[in-house]
Amino acid sequence: MVLFKMFILLNGISRNRQIRISKEEVAALEEKTLPVYTVLVPLYKEKEIASKLFHNIENLDYPS
């Protein structure tokens, strides 16, 4: 199993596996066709960063 995982790792990093998408292609997408995601943000004693975190989540470039 270790050898198989090593093979997968080396195979993945040896080639350029990134999908390139231009800004024009992103701009051409319709918001209605985008998938729906639910973001769970567990907080425990995070009073200091909660407001900044919520502000940053609201500013994501994705439909509400």
C-alpha positions in Angstrom: 0.0 0.0 0.0 2.9 2.3 0.8 4.4 1.8 -2.7 1.0 2.4 -4.3 0.5 5.7 -2.4 4.1 6.7 -3.4 3.3 5.9 -7.0 0.1 8.0 -6.9 2.0 10.9 -5.2 4.9 10.9 -7.7 2.5 10.5 -10.6 0.5 13.5 -9.5 3.4 15.8 -8.9 5.4 14.8 -12.0 2.8 16.2 -14.4 0.9 19.5 -14.6 -2.5 18.4 -13.4 -4.0 21.8 -12.9 -7.1 22.8 -14.9 -6.6 26.4 -16.2 -9.7 28.5 -16.4 -9.5 32.1 -17.7 -11.2 35.1 -16.0 -13.5 35.3 -19.1 -14.7 31.7 -18.6 -15.4 32.4 -14.9 -17.3 35.7 -15.8 -19.4 33.8 -18.4 -20.8 31.4 -15.7 -24.4 31.9 -14.7 -24.8 31.9 -10.9 -27.9 29.7 -11.2 -25.7 26.9 -12.6 -23.2 26.9 -9.7 -23.5 24.1 -7.1 -24.9 24.8 -3.7 -22.4 24.5 -0.8 -23.0 24.6 2.9 -20.2 25.9 4.9 -20.0 24.8 8.6 -17.9 26.9 10.8 -17.6 25.5 14.3 -16.6 28.1 16.8 -15.7 27.5 20.4 -14.4 30.4 22.5 -13.6 32.3 19.3 -15.2 35.6 20.4 -12.2 37.6 19.2 -12.3 36.5 15.6 -16.0 35.6 15.0 -17.0 39.0 13.6 -14.1 39.1 11.3 -14.7 35.6 10.2 -18.4 36.3 9.4 -17.4 39.4 7.5 -14.9 37.5 5.4 -17.4 34.7 4.7 -20.0 37.3 3.5 -17.4 38.7 1.2 -16.8 35.5 -0.7 -17.2 35.8 -4.4 -20.0 33.3 -4.6 -23.8 33.6 -4.6 -25.3 33.7 -1.1 
